Amino acid sequence: MTTDTAAQDSLPPRLTRLTFHGPLSEARAARLVRRLAATNPANVLDIGCGWGELMLRLLDAVPQARGVGVDLNAEDLERGRRAAEARGLAGRVEFAEESAAGTGRGPADVVLCLGAGQALSDDLVTALRELRRLVADGGRVLLGEGYWQRTPTDTELAGMWPGASAADHHDLAGLVDLAVQAGFRPEWTETTSLEEWEEFESGYQADKEVWLATNPRHPLASATRETLDTHRTAWLTYRGILGYAYLTLVPTTH
């Protein structure tokens, strides 16, 4: 074992417990893929793709389709490339390390934007307009976006992410209304279950929690502990308050 390999092996593992980088069950993923595959897309664009698991499943379901995933995280993109190679999809998909802001990658028949609206714009209205620009007429956008299940109190907001504000999200009705105003009709509106949230958030932490328990004196232990404790406090605070919606959106004809 080389010194570099030994150093890498000593680091806390990253997100190996997660299939999807978001609260998404296998059953819901299968339904989403079936619904999108039924439109027979020729091309798929995945904004903020991470390792692009849902895109790869859609490409597997639609043999004529090609896909492009755009993200800035090189490690996630490489994970996606390895998965594509293992599934025989490498010739039909590109994982591009680049910003999605102002991208010229569209229009695509299916655009996936799963928890990645900020990759297009920090403003949700602008991000939705960008998604309308990026999807072909007759295509579909699958948007994954957070929403408030109820308005959080000031005390609850203080326990969430830094600078959390009630203005950070809309309620579900407001979110769908914004999509309509941006040039879409909602074909399907669905929200994650508490079980999906817990599976995601626990999986997000699990690798590092186990590593920390067995490496408490590692030079990275203190920083890892602080990160884990801060995130755990946040998600256990927004548990049952912050929801997550999957909107299958049909663009209105210009």
C-alpha positions as a Markdown table, in Angstrom:
| # | Residue | x | y | z |
|---|---|---|---|---|
| 1 | Met | 0.0 | 0.0 | 0.0 |
| 2 | Thr | 1.4 | 3.4 | -1.0 |
| 3 | Thr | 1.6 | 6.3 | 1.4 |
| 4 | Asp | -1.1 | 8.2 | -0.6 |
| 5 | Thr | -3.4 | 5.1 | -0.5 |
| 6 | Ala | -2.9 | 4.7 | 3.2 |
| 7 | Ala | -3.7 | 8.4 | 3.8 |
| 8 | Gln | -6.8 | 8.1 | 1.6 |
| 9 | Asp | -8.0 | 5.0 | 3.5 |
| 10 | Ser | -7.6 | 6.8 | 6.8 |
| 11 | Leu | -10.1 | 9.5 | 5.7 |
| 12 | Pro | -13.8 | 9.2 | 6.6 |
| 13 | Pro | -15.8 | 7.6 | 3.8 |
| 14 | Arg | -18.3 | 9.8 | 1.9 |
| 15 | Leu | -21.9 | 9.0 | 1.1 |
| 16 | Thr | -21.5 | 5.3 | 0.4 |
| 17 | Arg | -24.8 | 4.5 | 2.1 |
| 18 | Leu | -26.8 | 6.7 | -0.3 |
| 19 | Thr | -28.2 | 5.4 | -3.6 |
| 20 | Phe | -29.7 | 8.8 | -4.4 |
| 21 | His | -28.5 | 12.2 | -3.2 |
| 22 | Gly | -31.9 | 13.1 | -1.8 |
| 23 | Pro | -34.9 | 11.7 | 0.0 |
| 24 | Leu | -36.1 | 9.2 | -2.6 |
| 25 | Ser | -37.2 | 5.6 | -2.1 |
| 26 | Glu | -36.7 | 2.8 | -4.6 |
| 27 | Ala | -40.4 | 2.5 | -5.1 |
| 28 | Arg | -40.8 | 6.2 | -5.9 |
| 29 | Ala | -37.7 | 6.2 | -8.1 |
| 30 | Ala | -39.2 | 3.4 | -10.2 |
| 31 | Arg | -42.5 | 5.3 | -10.6 |
| 32 | Leu | -40.7 | 8.4 | -11.7 |
| 33 | Val | -38.6 | 6.5 | -14.2 |
| 34 | Arg | -41.6 | 4.8 | -15.7 |
| 35 | Arg | -43.5 | 8.1 | -16.0 |
| 36 | Leu | -40.6 | 9.9 | -17.7 |
| 37 | Ala | -39.7 | 6.9 | -19.9 |
| 38 | Ala | -43.2 | 6.9 | -21.2 |
| 39 | Thr | -42.5 | 10.2 | -23.0 |
| 40 | Asn | -39.7 | 8.4 | -25.0 |
| 41 | Pro | -37.1 | 11.1 | -24.6 |
| 42 | Ala | -34.1 | 11.3 | -27.0 |
| 43 | Asn | -32.0 | 13.2 | -24.5 |
| 44 | Val | -31.8 | 13.9 | -20.8 |
| 45 | Leu | -30.1 | 16.8 | -19.0 |
| 46 | Asp | -29.4 | 16.4 | -15.3 |
| 47 | Ile | -28.7 | 19.7 | -13.5 |
| 48 | Gly | -26.5 | 19.4 | -10.4 |
| 49 | Cys | -26.5 | 15.7 | -11.2 |
| 50 | Gly | -24.1 | 14.5 | -8.5 |
| 51 | Trp | -23.5 | 10.9 | -9.5 |
| 52 | Gly | -26.7 | 10.9 | -11.7 |
| 53 | Glu | -28.4 | 7.7 | -10.4 |
| 54 | Leu | -31.9 | 8.6 | -11.6 |
| 55 | Met | -30.6 | 9.8 | -15.0 |
| 56 | Leu | -28.7 | 6.4 | -15.4 |
| 57 | Arg | -31.9 | 4.5 | -14.5 |
| 58 | Leu | -33.9 | 6.5 | -17.1 |
| 59 | Leu | -31.2 | 5.9 | -19.8 |
| 60 | Asp | -31.4 | 2.2 | -18.9 |
| 61 | Ala | -35.2 | 2.3 | -19.4 |
| 62 | Val | -35.0 | 4.2 | -22.7 |
| 63 | Pro | -32.3 | 2.6 | -24.9 |
| 64 | Gln | -32.3 | 5.3 | -27.6 |
| 65 | Ala | -31.8 | 8.1 | -25.1 |
| 66 | Arg | -28.5 | 9.9 | -24.4 |
| 67 | Gly | -27.8 | 11.9 | -21.2 |
| 68 | Val | -25.6 | 14.7 | -19.9 |
| 69 | Gly | -25.1 | 15.4 | -16.2 |
| 70 | Val | -23.7 | 18.7 | -15.1 |
| 71 | Asp | -22.1 | 19.3 | -11.7 |
| 72 | Leu | -19.1 | 20.9 | -10.0 |
| 73 | Asn | -18.2 | 18.0 | -7.7 |
| 74 | Ala | -15.5 | 15.9 | -9.4 |
| 75 | Glu | -15.7 | 13.1 | -6.9 |
| 76 | Asp | -19.5 | 12.6 | -7.5 |
| 77 | Leu | -19.0 | 12.9 | -11.2 |
| 78 | Glu | -16.4 | 10.1 | -11.2 |
| 79 | Arg | -18.8 | 7.9 | -9.2 |
| 80 | Gly | -21.3 | 8.5 | -11.9 |
| 81 | Arg | -18.9 | 7.6 | -14.7 |
| 82 | Arg | -18.0 | 4.3 | -12.9 |
| 83 | Ala | -21.6 | 3.5 | -12.5 |
| 84 | Ala | -22.3 | 4.2 | -16.1 |
| 85 | Glu | -19.4 | 2.0 | -17.2 |
| 86 | Ala | -20.6 | -0.9 | -14.9 |
| 87 | Arg | -24.1 | -0.7 | -16.4 |
| 88 | Gly | -23.0 | -0.5 | -20.1 |
| 89 | Leu | -24.2 | 3.1 | -20.4 |
| 90 | Ala | -20.8 | 4.9 | -20.7 |
| 91 | Gly | -21.3 | 5.4 | -24.5 |
| 92 | Arg | -24.6 | 7.2 | -23.9 |
| 93 | Val | -23.9 | 9.6 | -21.1 |
| 94 | Glu | -21.5 | 12.4 | -20.3 |
| 95 | Phe | -20.7 | 13.7 | -16.8 |
| 96 | Ala | -19.4 | 17.3 | -17.3 |
| 97 | Glu | -17.6 | 19.2 | -14.5 |
| 98 | Glu | -19.0 | 22.6 | -15.2 |
| 99 | Ser | -21.4 | 25.2 | -13.9 |
| 100 | Ala | -25.0 | 25.0 | -14.9 |
| 101 | Ala | -25.5 | 28.7 | -14.6 |
| 102 | Gly | -26.5 | 30.0 | -18.1 |
| 103 | Thr | -25.7 | 26.6 | -19.6 |
| 104 | Gly | -26.2 | 26.0 | -23.3 |
| 105 | Arg | -26.8 | 22.3 | -22.8 |
| 106 | Gly | -30.5 | 22.5 | -23.6 |
| 107 | Pro | -33.1 | 22.1 | -24.9 |
| 108 | Ala | -33.6 | 18.5 | -23.7 |
| 109 | Asp | -36.6 | 16.2 | -23.7 |
| 110 | Val | -36.2 | 15.5 | -20.0 |
| 111 | Val | -34.6 | 17.9 | -17.6 |
| 112 | Leu | -33.8 | 16.6 | -14.1 |
| 113 | Cys | -33.2 | 19.2 | -11.3 |
| 114 | Leu | -33.3 | 17.4 | -8.0 |
| 115 | Gly | -32.5 | 19.6 | -5.1 |
| 116 | Ala | -30.3 | 21.6 | -7.4 |
| 117 | Gly | -32.2 | 24.7 | -8.3 |
| 118 | Gln | -29.4 | 26.8 | -6.8 |
| 119 | Ala | -27.1 | 25.5 | -9.6 |
| 120 | Leu | -29.2 | 27.6 | -12.0 |
| 121 | Ser | -29.9 | 30.6 | -9.7 |
| 122 | Asp | -30.2 | 31.4 | -6.0 |
| 123 | Asp | -33.6 | 32.8 | -6.8 |
| 124 | Leu | -36.2 | 30.0 | -7.3 |
| 125 | Val | -38.3 | 32.1 | -9.8 |
| 126 | Thr | -35.2 | 32.6 | -12.0 |
| 127 | Ala | -34.3 | 28.9 | -11.7 |
| 128 | Leu | -37.8 | 27.9 | -12.8 |
| 129 | Arg | -37.6 | 30.2 | -15.8 |
| 130 | Glu | -34.2 | 28.6 | -16.7 |
| 131 | Leu | -35.7 | 25.2 | -16.5 |
| 132 | Arg | -38.4 | 26.3 | -18.9 |
| 133 | Arg | -35.6 | 27.5 | -21.3 |
| 134 | Leu | -33.8 | 24.2 | -21.0 |
| 135 | Val | -36.7 | 21.8 | -21.7 |
| 136 | Ala | -38.0 | 21.1 | -25.2 |
| 137 | Asp | -41.7 | 21.7 | -26.0 |
| 138 | Gly | -43.5 | 18.5 | -25.3 |
| 139 | Gly | -40.8 | 17.4 | -22.8 |
| 140 | Arg | -40.8 | 17.1 | -19.0 |
| 141 | Val | -39.0 | 18.7 | -16.1 |
| 142 | Leu | -38.6 | 16.7 | -12.9 |
| 143 | Leu | -38.1 | 19.2 | -10.1 |
| 144 | Gly | -37.1 | 18.1 | -6.6 |
| 145 | Glu | -37.5 | 21.0 | -4.2 |
| 146 | Gly | -38.0 | 21.7 | -0.5 |
| 147 | Tyr | -41.1 | 23.3 | 0.9 |
| 148 | Trp | -42.4 | 24.2 | 4.3 |
| 149 | Gln | -45.0 | 21.8 | 5.6 |
| 150 | Arg | -45.8 | 24.5 | 8.1 |
| 151 | Thr | -44.2 | 27.9 | 8.9 |
| 152 | Pro | -41.3 | 27.3 | 11.3 |
| 153 | Thr | -41.0 | 29.3 | 14.4 |
| 154 | Asp | -38.0 | 31.6 | 15.1 |
| 155 | Thr | -36.6 | 29.1 | 17.6 |
| 156 | Glu | -36.9 | 26.3 | 15.0 |
| 157 | Leu | -35.2 | 28.4 | 12.4 |
| 158 | Ala | -32.3 | 29.2 | 14.7 |
| 159 | Gly | -31.7 | 25.4 | 15.0 |
| 160 | Met | -31.6 | 24.8 | 11.2 |
| 161 | Trp | -28.9 | 25.9 | 8.7 |
| 162 | Pro | -27.0 | 29.2 | 9.3 |
| 163 | Gly | -29.1 | 32.2 | 8.4 |
| 164 | Ala | -32.2 | 30.1 | 8.0 |
| 165 | Ser | -35.3 | 32.2 | 7.2 |
| 166 | Ala | -39.0 | 31.4 | 6.6 |
| 167 | Ala | -38.5 | 33.1 | 3.3 |
| 168 | Asp | -36.1 | 30.3 | 2.2 |
| 169 | His | -39.0 | 28.1 | 1.1 |
| 170 | His | -42.6 | 28.3 | 0.0 |
| 171 | Asp | -45.4 | 26.1 | 1.1 |
| 172 | Leu | -46.4 | 23.4 | -1.4 |
| 173 | Ala | -49.2 | 25.4 | -3.0 |
| 174 | Gly | -46.9 | 28.4 | -3.4 |
| 175 | Leu | -44.2 | 26.2 | -5.0 |
| 176 | Val | -46.6 | 24.7 | -7.6 |
| 177 | Asp | -48.0 | 28.2 | -8.3 |
| 178 | Leu | -44.5 | 29.5 | -9.1 |
| 179 | Ala | -43.9 | 26.6 | -11.5 |
| 180 | Val | -47.1 | 27.4 | -13.3 |
| 181 | Gln | -46.2 | 31.1 | -13.5 |
| 182 | Ala | -42.8 | 30.1 | -15.0 |
| 183 | Gly | -44.5 | 28.3 | -17.9 |
| 184 | Phe | -45.4 | 24.8 | -16.7 |
| 185 | Arg | -48.4 | 22.7 | -15.9 |
| 186 | Pro | -48.0 | 20.2 | -13.1 |
| 187 | Glu | -48.5 | 16.7 | -14.5 |
| 188 | Trp | -47.8 | 15.1 | -11.2 |
| 189 | Thr | -47.3 | 16.4 | -7.7 |
| 190 | Glu | -45.9 | 14.2 | -4.9 |
| 191 | Thr | -44.1 | 14.6 | -1.6 |
| 192 | Thr | -41.7 | 12.5 | 0.3 |
| 193 | Ser | -42.6 | 10.5 | 3.3 |
| 194 | Leu | -40.9 | 10.9 | 6.7 |
| 195 | Glu | -39.4 | 7.5 | 6.1 |
| 196 | Glu | -37.7 | 8.7 | 2.9 |
| 197 | Trp | -36.3 | 11.8 | 4.8 |
| 198 | Glu | -35.0 | 9.7 | 7.6 |
| 199 | Glu | -33.4 | 7.2 | 5.2 |
| 200 | Phe | -31.6 | 10.0 | 3.4 |
| 201 | Glu | -30.5 | 12.0 | 6.4 |
| 202 | Ser | -29.3 | 9.0 | 8.3 |
| 203 | Gly | -27.5 | 7.6 | 5.3 |
| 204 | Tyr | -26.0 | 11.0 | 4.7 |
| 205 | Gln | -24.3 | 10.9 | 8.1 |
| 206 | Ala | -23.8 | 7.2 | 8.7 |
| 207 | Asp | -20.4 | 6.6 | 7.1 |
| 208 | Lys | -18.8 | 9.4 | 9.0 |
| 209 | Glu | -20.6 | 8.5 | 12.3 |
| 210 | Val | -19.2 | 5.0 | 12.2 |
| 211 | Trp | -15.8 | 6.2 | 11.2 |
| 212 | Leu | -15.8 | 8.8 | 14.0 |
| 213 | Ala | -16.8 | 6.1 | 16.6 |
| 214 | Thr | -13.7 | 4.1 | 15.7 |
| 215 | Asn | -11.3 | 6.9 | 15.0 |
| 216 | Pro | -11.9 | 9.4 | 17.9 |
| 217 | Arg | -8.3 | 10.5 | 18.0 |
| 218 | His | -7.7 | 10.9 | 14.3 |
| 219 | Pro | -6.5 | 14.5 | 13.3 |
| 220 | Leu | -9.8 | 15.0 | 11.5 |
| 221 | Ala | -12.0 | 13.7 | 14.3 |
| 222 | Ser | -12.7 | 17.1 | 15.9 |
| 223 | Ala | -13.8 | 18.8 | 12.6 |
| 224 | Thr | -15.8 | 15.7 | 11.6 |
| 225 | Arg | -17.6 | 15.6 | 14.9 |
| 226 | Glu | -18.5 | 19.3 | 14.7 |
| 227 | Thr | -19.8 | 18.9 | 11.2 |
| 228 | Leu | -21.9 | 15.8 | 12.1 |
| 229 | Asp | -23.3 | 17.3 | 15.2 |
| 230 | Thr | -24.2 | 20.6 | 13.5 |
| 231 | His | -26.0 | 18.8 | 10.6 |
| 232 | Arg | -27.8 | 16.3 | 12.9 |
| 233 | Thr | -29.1 | 19.1 | 15.0 |
| 234 | Ala | -30.3 | 20.9 | 11.9 |
| 235 | Trp | -32.1 | 18.0 | 10.4 |
| 236 | Leu | -33.7 | 16.8 | 13.6 |
| 237 | Thr | -35.0 | 20.4 | 13.9 |
| 238 | Tyr | -36.5 | 20.6 | 10.4 |
| 239 | Arg | -37.8 | 17.0 | 10.6 |
| 240 | Gly | -41.5 | 17.2 | 10.1 |
| 241 | Ile | -41.3 | 20.9 | 9.1 |
| 242 | Leu | -39.3 | 20.9 | 5.9 |
| 243 | Gly | -40.9 | 18.8 | 3.2 |
| 244 | Tyr | -39.6 | 17.8 | -0.2 |
| 245 | Ala | -41.7 | 17.7 | -3.4 |
| 246 | Tyr | -41.2 | 16.0 | -6.7 |
| 247 | Leu | -43.0 | 17.9 | -9.4 |
| 248 | Thr | -43.3 | 16.4 | -12.9 |
| 249 | Leu | -43.8 | 19.5 | -15.0 |
| 250 | Val | -45.0 | 19.9 | -18.6 |
| 251 | Pro | -43.9 | 23.0 | -20.4 |
| 252 | Thr | -46.7 | 25.1 | -21.9 |
| 253 | Thr | -46.2 | 25.9 | -25.6 |
| 254 | His | -44.8 | 29.3 | -26.4 |
